[in-house]
Every structure is written in C-alpha cells, then in structure tokens.
C-alpha cells in the first residue's frame, strides 16, 4: 500500500501544491480540514460516507473552487496546473487478476494492435477502426511524462461483449493489451469502436502501472480509469452496419446519467476524436495521475467465465465497489 508523500518546496513540505499545516507529521496526519481540501469528491464521499459525507463536504468546502454541490470534480489540481483523472471501478470484466481471471501474465498481452486474440485463437473483432492514444503525466512531478509506465487497456466489442467473460466469446482474449509509455508518456492502441450497451456510455477501460514488471500485480496499480467517446462520433459509428443495438442504448443515456461518468459528465475523460466511419477514428486523452497516492477505485466482484452475460453486454454482476451514482452495475 502506498502512502501519500510530501515534496519539498521553498516554503516547506507540500502535497498536491498545498503546504502541510503540520510539517513534522505525515500527509495522512494533517487533519480533516486538509484532507477535505486534498481529496477528490469521490474520495471524500468514500471517506465520509454516503449522504452525511456529502453534506459535510458541502459545509467544509473541497478547496477546488467554482464547483457547485452535486457537480463533482476530479482530484485537486496540483502545482503543475493539471487535474488528476478520476479513479473509476475496473468493472466486472477486467481480467487483471482482481476476480480470478488474469490475462496479464500471458505471453502476447504486450501488443499495440488488440483487435485479434492471441494464443490458441486468432479471431479478429469486427467493427469501425479506432486508434486511441493515452498520454500519462505525473502531476506531482511538474506534469512530466511518465515514461516507462505500463498501460493495460480493455473494452467491449461491437456487440457489447467482453472477451474471456461473455458466453459468446469466453474463449477469445481480443480487445485487451498492454503498451509501455514512450518518452512523451504516450501509449497507442489499435482497436475497434466499442458498443454502447444498456446503462453505459461508450468507453474504454485502462489501468496504469509503474512499469512492465508490475502488471501482474494489481496492487501496484497507479490509476484505474475510463475513457469516454464523444456523442457525435458515436452517433455516426452506430449508424453503420453491426452497431444497430447501440443506437437505442445511446438514445437513453447522457454523460450525466451514465453510472460512471455521471459524477461530472466525464469532463476529464472524454477523448478528442478525429476521423470518419470510412477511414476509422483516432481518439486522444491526456491522463494526469498522482503517483504518490493509493488509487481509490473499486475492484471487480468475484466471478469467472461461466457467469454469462445478457444480450448487448449488460453486466450480470451486482454493482462493484466504487460503482456510479445510480447504483447500477457498471463495466
């Protein structure tokens, strides 16, 4: 378990750009007022608990400024001027070892093109091409690129199914892969545009690890989050053959009603996307993380590949810890 650490400034020890009120004590011993000014809304609610925590947070103030009650925010901006990407649940289908299935210890998982399975199968997931690029920055190191970090990304297919879990594709492992960040903190994956299944906005999951040698130990994760895809692009993709069920599913959602992005409308998680349905799309997202704190996202509930999944990929498991505000299961 990683403890938050202060860094030295000309004015004394500080954490996330804020001077410690008790310089001789550890960050975790600075008092409730300091904690509330440091924690994100999601972390503060988890710390304080439920509706009472929300009331206390509103009364004390988060220190972020300009955020009205109920809007939510990511973690406090650091001295780098960046805001940490929100921690999110890894959902019921991560295959990272948190629920018994672990694809991260398999030969072949480190690859850029994740459209096809590796190992015993070479089946390719159909769909509109999507290349997505994540740039990982360390907000406590002046926002410098986190070169060498390992990023594990996974997503559902065009039908809303997750490899290794959904009955139809439990023998596949496509749409999962690991890349190592370059000197600019950047990783790039070649994939297909994911579906919109009931209750979830179109998204891609990812976890950030310190390096390639740590990806088989989920306790070493630096961050767990999700990338959202823009509505206009999603509408265009879902009008093409193969994505028919996504049209109705998306029509019932907004980023505010999604059970993960609903906290703040995905303001820090919507990718900048260019391209066309014919040529494919490229999505880019900057991922600032605080490498000194322990991630707060919930793990997947227990389960295995035999659990099944309803049509369109709707999860069968109950809501994992850290699920969205509606209380619905998320993935």
Helices and strands as residue ranges (DSSP letters): E 7-9, E 12-15, E 18-19, G 27-29, H 32-38, H 41-48, H 50-60, E 129-138, E 144-145, E 150-154, G 167-169, E 176-180, E 186-192, E 203-209, G 212-214, G 218-220, E 221-228, H 231-238, H 244-251, G 261-263, E 272-276, E 280-289, G 305-307, G 311-313
